[in-house]
Amino acid sequence: MRNFKTLLAIVMAVVISSCVSTKLPDSYQVDPNPLVNNGGTVNVKVSGTIPAKSFHKKAIVEFQPFLKYNGGSLNLKPLTLKGEAALGEGTVIATKTGGSITYTDNFQYIPEMQVSELWVKIKIKKGSKEITLDDVKLANGIIITSTRVGRGENVQIAADEYQKETYASKSANIYFAYNESKLDWKLKLNKTNADAYSTLKSFVALGWKIKGINIDAWASPEGELTANQQLSEERGATGKIAFVTDLKAMNKSKNVDASNEPQYTVNAKGADFDGFMKALQASNITEKDKIANVIKSQNTREQREQQIRNMTVIYQDVENMLSVLRRSEITVTCFEPKFTDEQIAAYAISNADTLKNNELLYAATLTSDINNQRAIYTTTTQLFPNDWRAWNNLAAVNIKSGNIDDAATSLGKANELNPNNGLVSNNLGVISAWKKDYKAAENYYKDASAQGVNVSYNMGVIKMINGDYAGAQSAFSSKKCDYNLALSQLANGNAAEASKTLDCAEKSAEVYYLYAVIGARTNNSNMLYDNLKKAVDAVPAYKEEATKDLEFFNFKDKSEFQAIVK
């Protein structure tokens, strides 16, 4: 707060010379001074005390505060004081006791108001007499430190979905005669299935590393339970022997070292009752529902097996269904061949068309060079123009580089391909915030949050701009060594905490400048000068900024300060 005792001298000189016996406050206190921009609103509070027996009972004093700034002026609401016998509206000041006055108002900040002054026009009336005093300055300009929010928002990169390890599988069946576990390649079903088995062997012949070989062996459900279980075990063993033999022959023909035999898993499944019922329901037998009900209605497994045997006598199709259930199903799972990370990184730059979209997106994560990332994402949009992720990620890289116009174009394409995507909405919010359209940014962040995206930090920027400094500090707290966190701490009055946060933050011109502000607020001139010099050395534009920044009002005439900003 600051006192303006010069006002009293001016008023009293006029009052005495004109015989208007009215004494105004000994001093006015303006709080804060300089004024402060809080979330786009500047609050003004002026207070003072009228001494007892000093205000004429018929006097009227009119105050008209106004803000003068580059390019204009703004009148605030007026204040009128009047004596007990004066006519009209106003705050009554008793002649005998005097009184205190408190004036409050607020106005919306615009950037032109940073360099400004708060003044007041004063008019004194008594009857037909009227005196207008010279304008009196009450406060110097507006502090805008809380609006110096850094571009630290989180941009969202869409997942590349690249898997370093993927598998491919092929299956084929070996069939067996009724109640048999010996392999008979002349069996009709095996002849019919020869192409499938040949395809399986061709798949293995590709030479991909085998992850495992699984053999599920079954019996048809018309046989006795114990016999079926034993039969499926034997068929599983037969299937394994058959495939081991074929695999060794393939390895030998290709001179492959077969010493590392793949892992086999053999599962004896017993009777395939479920398979039979599915085949029955899929058949063209007219009475299939009746047959199914008869079989299901049996009280015991033995009775059910007998009913199935009975049906084979009546329906040839039932026997055909049972024959395909007597099998060993051999499934080979191989590791799909992959490029190494080194190959992917190289191909992304020199032979991008040899890579799939997921591989290209993954390649961008293998480099920390933002220019290489931009090149890879640009190439991906060209090769895979319908992949929204490539457009989103290209935009994210451009946001990080400050190319928000290019980023906006890419995000428009991403949003067209995948409307209402949370990652895209978040990034659109960042662009809006950087363009100072904070309402649009907030709406985008809300949309992103509804899609499950964590926008807490980004919303902290909105809270900071809106003057919710406690909310902003909470939102920024996910990052411990962060410029915006320090800014919110300072806005909440925690200069020491803000300085500590900056100590571990990545150093930049804006960090040094905020250090200087903390130095000014804590009257630490060395901290102010040292860091302000670092800030202007890094970004010369801070010279002009510092000269009009009222954080440094008490230091602006110091030679050390002038040497930095000259």
C-alpha positions in Angstrom: 0.0 0.0 0.0 1.1 3.6 -0.6 0.1 6.9 1.0 -0.7 10.0 -1.1 -0.3 12.9 1.3 0.2 15.4 -1.5 -3.5 15.2 -2.1 -4.2 16.7 1.2 -2.0 19.7 0.6 -3.6 20.4 -2.8 -7.1 20.1 -1.4 -6.5 22.2 1.7 -4.9 25.0 -0.3 -8.0 25.2 -2.5 -10.4 24.8 0.4 -8.8 27.6 2.5 -8.5 30.0 -0.4 -12.2 29.5 -1.3 -13.6 29.5 2.2 -15.0 26.0 1.7 -14.3 24.6 5.2 -13.8 20.9 4.2 -10.8 18.8 5.0 -10.2 15.6 3.1 -8.4 12.5 4.4 -4.8 13.0 5.6 -3.8 10.2 3.2 -5.2 7.7 0.8 -4.2 4.1 0.8 -4.4 2.2 -2.5 -4.2 -1.5 -2.2 -2.5 -3.0 -4.1 -0.2 -0.5 -5.6 0.8 -1.2 -8.3 -2.5 -2.7 -9.3 -2.6 -6.4 -10.1 -4.2 -8.4 -12.9 -6.0 -11.4 -11.3 -7.5 -13.7 -13.9 -8.3 -10.8 -16.2 -9.8 -8.6 -13.5 -8.1 -5.7 -11.8 -9.4 -4.9 -8.3 -9.1 -1.4 -6.9 -9.4 -0.4 -3.2 -8.8 3.1 -1.9 -9.3 3.9 1.7 -8.8 6.9 3.9 -10.0 8.7 7.1 -11.8 12.1 7.4 -10.7 13.8 10.7 -13.4 14.9 13.1 -14.8 18.5 12.7 -13.2 18.8 9.3 -16.0 18.2 6.8 -18.4 21.1 6.3 -22.0 20.0 6.8 -23.1 21.5 3.5 -20.1 20.4 1.4 -20.1 17.9 -1.4 -16.9 16.2 -2.7 -17.1 14.2 -5.9 -14.3 11.8 -6.8 -14.0 10.3 -10.3 -11.2 7.7 -10.4 -9.9 6.8 -13.9 -7.2 4.7 -15.5 -4.9 6.4 -18.0 -3.1 4.0 -20.4 -1.5 4.0 -23.8 -4.3 4.6 -26.2 -7.2 5.4 -23.9 -8.6 6.0 -20.5 -11.3 4.2 -18.4 -13.6 5.8 -15.9 -14.3 3.8 -12.8 -17.4 4.2 -10.8 -17.6 7.7 -9.0 -17.6 8.3 -5.3 -19.5 11.2 -3.7 -19.0 12.4 -0.1 -21.4 15.0 1.4 -22.0 16.8 4.7 -25.0 16.2 6.9 -26.9 19.2 5.5 -25.9 18.8 1.8 -28.6 17.8 -0.7 -28.3 14.9 -3.1 -26.9 11.4 -3.1 -23.6 10.4 -1.5 -21.9 9.0 1.5 -22.6 11.2 4.5 -19.6 12.4 6.6 -20.6 13.7 10.0 -19.0 17.0 10.8 -18.5 16.2 14.5 -17.0 12.7 14.2 -15.6 12.6 10.7 -15.4 9.1 9.2 -13.6 6.6 7.1 -14.1 5.9 3.4 -13.5 2.8 1.5 -13.8 2.8 -2.3 -13.8 -0.5 -4.3 -14.2 -1.2 -7.9 -12.9 -3.5 -10.6 -12.4 -3.5 -14.3 -11.4 -6.0 -17.1 -7.8 -5.9 -18.0 -6.6 -5.5 -21.6 -2.9 -5.7 -22.6 -2.6 -2.0 -23.3 -3.2 -1.3 -19.6 0.0 -2.8 -18.4 1.7 0.6 -18.6 -0.9 2.8 -17.0 -1.7 5.0 -14.0 -4.7 5.3 -11.7 -5.8 8.9 -11.3 -8.7 10.7 -9.6 -10.6 13.9 -10.5 -11.8 15.8 -7.5 -14.6 18.4 -7.4 -15.7 20.3 -4.2 -19.1 22.0 -4.0 -20.7 24.2 -1.4 -23.9 25.9 -2.4 -23.1 27.8 -5.5 -19.4 27.5 -5.1 -17.6 24.8 -7.0 -13.9 24.0 -7.2 -12.2 21.5 -9.5 -8.8 20.3 -8.4 -5.9 19.1 -10.5 -6.0 15.4 -11.2 -4.1 13.4 -8.6 -2.3 10.1 -9.3 -3.1 7.3 -7.0 -1.3 4.2 -8.3 1.3 3.2 -10.9 0.2 0.6 -13.6 -0.7 -3.0 -13.4 1.4 -6.1 -12.5 0.7 -9.0 -14.9 3.1 -11.7 -13.6 0.4 -14.2 -13.1 -0.4 -14.1 -16.8 3.2 -15.1 -17.8 2.1 -18.7 -18.1 4.7 -20.9 -19.9 4.0 -23.2 -22.8 4.4 -26.3 -20.8 1.1 -28.1 -21.7 1.1 -31.8 -22.3 0.6 -32.7 -25.9 -0.7 -36.1 -26.7 1.0 -38.6 -29.0 -1.1 -41.4 -30.4 0.3 -44.9 -29.6 2.2 -46.5 -32.4 0.7 -49.9 -31.5 3.9 -51.6 -32.8 4.6 -54.9 -31.2 8.1 -56.1 -31.1 6.9 -59.7 -30.8 3.9 -61.1 -32.7 2.9 -64.6 -33.7 1.4 -66.3 -36.6 -0.3 -69.7 -36.4 -1.4 -72.4 -38.8 -3.4 -75.6 -38.1 -4.2 -78.9 -39.8 -5.9 -82.1 -38.7 -4.9 -85.7 -38.9 -7.9 -88.1 -38.9 -8.3 -91.6 -37.5 -10.5 -94.5 -38.1 -13.1 -95.5 -35.6 -11.5 -96.8 -32.4 -8.0 -96.5 -33.9 -5.0 -94.4 -33.0 -2.7 -95.6 -35.8 -1.9 -93.1 -38.5 -3.4 -94.1 -41.9 -2.7 -91.5 -44.6 -4.9 -93.5 -47.0 -8.0 -92.7 -44.8 -10.5 -90.8 -46.9 -10.5 -87.8 -44.6 -6.7 -87.6 -44.6 -6.7 -87.6 -48.4 -9.3 -84.9 -48.4 -7.3 -82.9 -45.8 -4.0 -83.3 -47.6 -3.9 -79.7 -48.8 -4.4 -78.3 -45.3 -1.6 -80.5 -44.0 0.6 -79.5 -46.9 -0.2 -75.8 -46.1 0.9 -76.3 -42.5 4.2 -77.8 -43.6 4.7 -74.9 -46.1 4.1 -72.5 -43.2 6.8 -74.2 -41.2 9.1 -74.3 -44.2 9.2 -70.5 -44.1 11.8 -70.9 -41.5 10.3 -68.6 -38.9 11.3 -69.3 -35.3 8.8 -71.7 -33.8 7.3 -70.6 -30.5 5.4 -73.8 -29.8 3.5 -76.7 -31.3 0.2 -77.6 -29.8 -1.6 -80.9 -30.4 -5.2 -81.3 -29.3 -6.5 -84.9 -29.7 -10.1 -86.0 -29.7 -12.3 -89.0 -29.8 -15.9 -89.2 -31.1 -18.5 -89.2 -28.3 -20.3 -92.4 -29.0 -17.5 -94.5 -27.3 -17.1 -95.4 -23.7 -15.6 -92.6 -21.5 -12.5 -94.3 -20.3 -11.8 -95.7 -23.7 -12.3 -92.3 -25.3 -9.8 -90.7 -23.0 -7.2 -93.4 -23.7 -7.9 -93.1 -27.4 -7.4 -89.4 -27.4 -4.1 -89.7 -25.6 -2.9 -92.3 -28.1 -4.0 -90.1 -31.0 -2.2 -87.1 -29.5 1.0 -89.2 -29.3 0.6 -90.4 -32.9 0.0 -86.8 -34.1 3.2 -85.6 -32.4 5.3 -88.5 -33.8 4.0 -87.8 -37.3 4.8 -84.1 -37.1 8.2 -84.6 -35.5 9.1 -86.9 -38.4 7.9 -84.4 -41.0 9.7 -81.5 -39.2 13.0 -83.4 -39.1 12.7 -84.2 -42.7 12.1 -80.5 -43.6 15.1 -79.4 -41.5 17.3 -82.0 -43.1 16.4 -80.9 -46.6 17.3 -77.3 -45.7 20.4 -78.2 -43.7 18.8 -76.7 -40.6 20.2 -77.6 -37.2 17.3 -79.4 -35.6 19.1 -79.8 -32.2 16.8 -77.3 -30.6 13.5 -79.1 -30.9 10.5 -76.9 -30.4 8.3 -77.3 -27.4 5.3 -79.6 -27.9 2.1 -79.5 -25.9 -0.2 -82.5 -26.3 -3.7 -82.3 -24.9 -5.8 -85.4 -24.7 -9.3 -83.9 -24.8 -11.4 -87.1 -24.6 -14.8 -87.2 -26.3 -15.7 -84.2 -28.3 -19.4 -84.0 -27.4 -19.6 -80.2 -27.8 -18.1 -80.5 -31.3 -20.7 -83.2 -32.2 -23.6 -81.0 -31.0 -22.4 -78.0 -33.0 -22.0 -80.2 -36.1 -25.5 -81.5 -35.5 -27.1 -78.0 -35.2 -25.2 -76.9 -38.4 -26.4 -80.0 -40.4 -29.2 -80.3 -42.9 -30.9 -83.1 -41.0 -34.6 -82.3 -40.8 -35.0 -83.9 -37.3 -31.8 -82.4 -35.8 -33.6 -80.6 -33.0 -35.4 -83.9 -32.0 -32.2 -85.8 -32.1 -30.5 -83.2 -30.0 -33.3 -83.3 -27.4 -33.2 -87.1 -27.2 -29.4 -87.1 -26.6 -29.5 -84.3 -24.0 -32.4 -85.8 -22.1 -30.4 -88.9 -21.2 -29.7 -89.2 -17.4 -26.2 -90.7 -17.7 -23.2 -90.4 -20.0 -23.5 -94.1 -20.9 -27.1 -93.6 -22.0 -26.1 -90.5 -24.1 -23.3 -92.5 -25.8 -25.7 -95.3 -26.6 -28.3 -92.8 -28.1 -25.5 -91.4 -30.4 -24.6 -94.9 -31.5 -28.3 -95.6 -32.2 -28.5 -92.5 -34.3 -25.6 -93.6 -36.5 -27.7 -96.6 -37.6 -30.6 -94.4 -38.6 -28.8 -91.4 -40.0 -25.7 -91.7 -42.2 -25.0 -88.0 -41.7 -24.5 -88.6 -38.0 -21.8 -91.1 -38.7 -20.2 -88.6 -41.0 -20.2 -86.0 -38.2 -18.6 -88.5 -35.8 -15.8 -89.4 -38.3 -14.4 -85.8 -38.4 -14.3 -85.7 -34.6 -11.7 -88.5 -34.5 -8.6 -86.3 -34.9 -5.4 -84.7 -33.8 -5.4 -81.0 -34.4 -1.9 -79.7 -34.9 -1.3 -76.0 -34.4 2.2 -74.4 -35.1 2.8 -70.9 -33.7 5.8 -69.0 -35.0 7.4 -65.7 -34.2 6.7 -63.3 -37.1 10.0 -62.0 -38.5 10.7 -58.4 -37.5 13.1 -55.6 -38.4 15.6 -54.6 -35.7 15.2 -51.2 -34.1 18.2 -50.1 -36.0 16.8 -51.2 -39.3 13.4 -49.5 -38.6 15.2 -46.3 -37.7 17.2 -46.4 -40.9 14.4 -47.4 -43.2 12.1 -44.7 -41.8 14.6 -42.1 -43.2 15.8 -43.9 -46.4 13.3 -46.6 -47.4 10.1 -45.6 -45.6 7.9 -47.5 -48.1 9.3 -50.8 -46.8 7.7 -50.2 -43.4 4.1 -50.5 -42.2 2.4 -47.6 -40.6 2.9 -48.9 -37.1 6.6 -49.4 -37.8 6.9 -45.9 -39.0 5.1 -44.5 -36.0 7.4 -46.6 -33.8 10.4 -45.3 -35.7 9.6 -41.7 -34.6 9.9 -42.9 -31.0 13.4 -44.1 -31.6 14.9 -40.6 -32.1 15.0 -37.6 -29.9 15.7 -35.3 -32.8 12.5 -33.3 -33.3 13.3 -32.6 -36.9 13.7 -36.3 -37.6 10.4 -37.0 -35.8 8.7 -34.4 -38.0 10.1 -35.9 -41.1 9.0 -39.4 -40.2 5.5 -38.3 -39.3 5.3 -36.3 -42.5 6.3 -39.4 -44.5 3.7 -41.5 -42.6 0.9 -39.1 -43.5 2.0 -39.4 -47.2 2.2 -43.2 -47.2 -0.8 -43.7 -44.9 -3.0 -40.6 -45.4 -6.0 -42.3 -43.7 -4.2 -43.0 -40.4 -5.3 -40.2 -38.0 -2.5 -41.0 -35.6 0.2 -39.8 -38.1 -1.6 -36.5 -38.5 -2.1 -36.1 -34.8 1.5 -36.9 -34.0 2.8 -34.6 -36.7 0.7 -31.9 -35.1 2.1 -32.7 -31.7 5.7 -32.3 -33.0 4.8 -29.0 -34.6 3.2 -27.8 -31.4 6.4 -28.6 -29.5 8.3 -26.6 -32.2 5.9 -23.7 -32.0 4.5 -24.2 -35.5 0.9 -23.9 -34.4 -0.5 -23.0 -37.8 0.9 -26.2 -39.3 -0.2 -28.1 -36.2 -3.8 -26.8 -36.6 -3.9 -28.0 -40.2 -2.7 -31.5 -39.3 -5.2 -31.7 -36.4 -8.0 -30.7 -38.7 -7.2 -33.7 -40.8 -6.9 -36.0 -37.8 -10.2 -34.8 -36.5 -11.8 -35.4 -39.9 -10.5 -39.0 -39.9 -11.4 -39.7 -36.3 -13.9 -37.2 -34.9 -14.1 -36.5 -31.2 -10.9 -38.3 -30.4 -9.6 -37.3 -26.9 -6.0 -37.0 -28.0 -6.9 -34.8 -30.9 -9.2 -32.7 -28.7 -6.4 -32.2 -26.1 -4.0 -31.0 -28.8 -6.6 -28.6 -30.2 -6.9 -27.3 -26.7 -3.2 -26.6 -26.5 -3.3 -24.7 -29.8 -6.3 -22.6 -28.6 -4.5 -21.8 -25.4 -1.4 -20.7 -27.2 -3.6 -18.4 -29.3 -5.1 -17.1 -26.1 -8.5 -18.4 -26.8 -8.8 -19.9 -23.3 -12.5 -20.6 -23.5 -12.1 -22.7 -26.6 -9.1 -24.4 -25.0 -11.2 -25.3 -21.9 -14.0 -26.8 -24.0 -11.5 -28.9 -25.9 -9.9 -30.1 -22.6 -13.3 -31.0 -21.3 -14.0 -33.0 -24.4 -10.7 -34.8 -24.1 -11.3 -35.5 -20.4 -14.6 -37.1 -21.3 -12.7 -39.5 -23.6 -10.4 -40.5 -20.7 -7.4 -38.2 -21.4 -5.6 -36.7 -18.4 -5.9 -33.0 -18.9 -5.2 -31.9 -15.4 -1.9 -30.0 -16.1 -3.4 -28.3 -19.2 -6.4 -27.2 -17.2 -4.0 -25.7 -14.7 -3.1 -23.2 -17.4 -6.7 -22.2 -17.7 -7.1 -22.0 -14.0 -4.0 -19.7 -13.8 -5.3 -17.4 -16.5 -8.7 -17.3 -14.7 -7.1 -16.3 -11.4 -7.7 -19.7 -9.6 -4.1 -19.9 -8.4 -4.7 -22.5 -5.8 -6.4 -24.7 -8.3 -3.6 -24.1 -10.8 -0.9 -25.0 -8.3 -2.8 -28.3 -7.5 -3.0 -29.0 -11.3 0.6 -28.3 -11.9 1.8 -30.4 -9.0 2.3 -33.5 -11.2 5.5 -31.9 -12.3 7.9 -31.1 -9.5 10.5 -29.0 -11.3 8.3 -26.9 -13.6 8.1 -23.2 -14.5 4.3 -23.1 -14.4 4.3 -24.7 -10.9 6.7 -22.0 -9.7 4.5 -19.3 -11.2 1.4 -20.6 -9.4 3.4 -20.9 -6.1 4.5 -17.2 -6.5 0.9 -16.2 -7.3 -0.2 -17.9 -4.1 2.4 -15.9 -2.1 5.0 -18.6 -1.7 8.1 -16.9 -3.1 10.5 -19.2 -1.3 8.7 -22.3 -2.6 8.6 -20.9 -6.1 12.4 -20.2 -6.0 13.0 -23.8 -4.8 10.9 -25.2 -7.7 12.9 -23.1 -10.2 16.2 -24.4 -8.8 15.6 -27.8 -10.3 13.7 -26.6 -13.4 15.3 -26.6 -16.8 16.8 -23.2 -17.2 15.4 -20.8 -19.8 14.9 -17.1 -20.3 11.5 -17.3 -18.7 12.8 -19.1 -15.7 15.6 -16.5 -15.2 13.0 -13.7 -15.6 10.8 -15.3 -12.9 13.8 -15.6 -10.7 14.3 -11.9 -11.1 10.7 -11.2 -10.2 11.1 -13.2 -7.0 14.2 -11.3 -6.3 12.3 -8.0 -6.6 9.5 -9.2 -4.4 11.9 -10.4 -1.7 14.1 -7.3 -2.1 17.0 -9.5 -3.0 18.7 -7.2 -5.5 21.5 -9.6 -6.3 19.0 -12.3 -7.3 17.1 -9.8 -9.3 20.1 -8.4 -11.3 21.9 -11.7 -11.9 18.8 -13.4 -13.2 17.5 -10.5 -15.2 20.8 -10.2 -17.0 20.6 -14.0 -17.9 17.1 -13.5 -19.1 17.9 -10.6 -21.4 21.1 -12.3 -22.6 19.0 -15.2 -23.7 16.1 -13.2 -25.1 16.9 -9.5 -25.7 13.1 -8.7 -25.8 13.1 -9.0 -22.1 14.8 -5.7 -21.9 11.8 -3.8 -23.0 9.5 -6.0 -21.0 11.5 -5.3 -17.8 11.4 -1.6 -18.3 7.6 -1.6 -18.2 7.2 -4.4 -15.6 6.1 -2.8 -12.3 7.5 -5.8 -10.4 10.7 -3.8 -10.8 9.2 -0.4 -9.9 11.4 0.1 -6.9 14.5 -0.8 -8.8 14.0 0.9 -12.2 16.1 3.9 -11.3 19.0 1.9 -10.0 22.2 2.0 -12.1 22.5 -1.8 -12.0 19.0 -2.2 -13.4 19.5 0.5 -16.0 22.8 -1.2 -17.1 20.9 -4.4 -17.9 17.9 -2.9 -19.8 19.6 -0.1 -21.7 
